[in-house]
Amino acid sequence: MKYGLHVWTVARVLFAIFFIYSPIMVIVKFGGNHPPETAAAARFTEALNQSGFMNPALIAVLFIGGVAMLFDRWAPLGLILLGPSVFVIGCFHWFLTHNYIWGSIWPVWYALLVWRYRDIFARLWERRFQGA
């Protein structure tokens, strides 16, 4: 039982580290802009770069979500924040770069972590008595 807890902790912390590292590297290495990979991906990332607000918003959400994932208590909030970005990362790699393995790693890993916290997320669908 204790072994399983350590596996989930390692999975959560590694996931967090990636989402903390990525926005920092985008800022440090690419000046806050996403690097293009293929022609279709370049058009998508150029649109993000030219918007002027998407990259700072993405960087902030990825960083805050990653930091939240470092702590077991805040991991569900981190998962909620990172959900849309993980979906876009998967679609970006599946449809624009055709890097199916890299595009599949993040949604699968995300889904496993959501499964780990399923009891917490189940509360979102509980019907509460509203009193008389």
Stockholm file with secondary structure:
# STOCKHOLM 1.0

chainA/1-132         MKYGLHVWTVARVLFAIFFIYSPIMVIVKFGGNHPPETAAAARFTEALNQSGFMNPALIAVLFIGGVAMLFDRWAPLGLILLGPSVFVIGCFHWFLTHNYIWGSIWPVWYALLVWRYRDIFARLWERRFQGA
#=GR chainA/1-132 SS CHHHHHHHHHHHHHHHHHHHHHHHHHHHHHTTSCCCCSHHHHHHHHHHHHHSSHHHHHHHHHHHHHHHHTSGGGHHHHHHHHHHHHHHHHHIIIIIICCHHHHHHHHHHHHHHHHHTHHHHHGGGCCCCCCC
#=GC SS_cons         CHHHHHHHHHHHHHHHHHHHHHHHHHHHHHTTSCCCCSHHHHHHHHHHHHHSSHHHHHHHHHHHHHHHHTSGGGHHHHHHHHHHHHHHHHHIIIIIICCHHHHHHHHHHHHHHHHHTHHHHHGGGCCCCCCC
//
